[in-house]
């Protein structure tokens, strides 16, 4: 069932139990989405008890209490996507959720990703409405992350996902592709598209001091800075981007620098090896993991923002921040981008090294085109992806969920 935002009476302040089966907080896709959902609920005046893994750093947000599940021996980090360690981490997360449900009184249960699988029976047992925050199709993830080709496992995940969607009070989707999927396959279910439009600067504001420090740290002295930030997973297209950088530097050998923010030690080492093999390692700075409050300052430092993603259907969260950044965007012409971006707000290049390099070169010195794209991007963000709209949609879906309780 498609829904529309409407005005309603002020909602009483709620106490919410939220289950987030991620290393929270770490600067990657779903944890950022969880972060901004919590921030919105806090701004709306609600109290959030968050149950999450023992891995991650605390973030101070008003009305938020973090409850970390028991530490699982020998698991100190977790990769993105499905994995065997997640089974153990989710088991202790479930136990922590049960402890809190027995101890406290909550107004509704809010779950992210696979926590919804056990969120449904928990909500039923404790008489609570259940809100499913759907970040992706979990059966699809099995293929995207090459976790398993087992038809039995995919069927099991599909069955669990169907049960979750059908038995939730409502579903939040985070991109048009997911919303279309829910509307097509579950037309009777209440669902609402709430795109991750929030800028990280809402929680982690940039400062001139931080930006100046970065310039000194990375010896930036007049070069054009091409910035990528995010995870270094294969679907992000990092290898393709490094190959495009090699082609670009053949034509711009002296005044271009590539700044790569993110990635774990192994991923960064592999990228450095590839850049060295292509003879462009001197043109790259790899930061590895950085504290999330530094990311807006990296954006402030840059001249061009890139997103070379090659796979998936979910839109990168950073795209919404990119639109507001005041920086020109170069991205692959792929559904992950084109469901948000178009040629009037960004340079969209075919997903291959030659085209991506040409896309960056086309914008690098063209100040007029840069300004046109930046203005159009900011207008698009304000018209369709405003933070006020994000808050109002969050308010609406919670009101809807609470009406199902009566």
Buried (B, 14 or more C-beta within 10 A) or exposed (E): EEBEEEEEEEBEEBBBBBBBBBBBBBBBBBBBBBBBBBBBBBBBBBBBBBBBBBBBEEBEBEBBEBBBBEEBEEBEEBEBBBBEBBEBBBEBBBEBBBEBBEEEEBBBBBBBBBBBBBBBEBBEEBEBBBBBBBBBBBBBBBEBBEBEEEEEBBEEBBEBBEBBBEBBBBBBBBBBBBBBBBBEEBEEBBBBBBBBBBBBBBBBEBEEEBBEBBBEEBEBEEBBBBBBBBBBBBBBBBBBBBBBBBBBBEEBEEEBBBBBBBBEEEBBEBBBEBBEEBEBBEBBBBBBBBEBBBBBBBBBBBBBBBBBBBBBBBBBBBBBBBBBBBBBBBBBBBBBBBBBBEEEBBBBBEBBBEBBBBBBBBBBEBEEEBEBBBEBBBEBBBEEBEBEBBBBBBBBBBBBBBEBEE
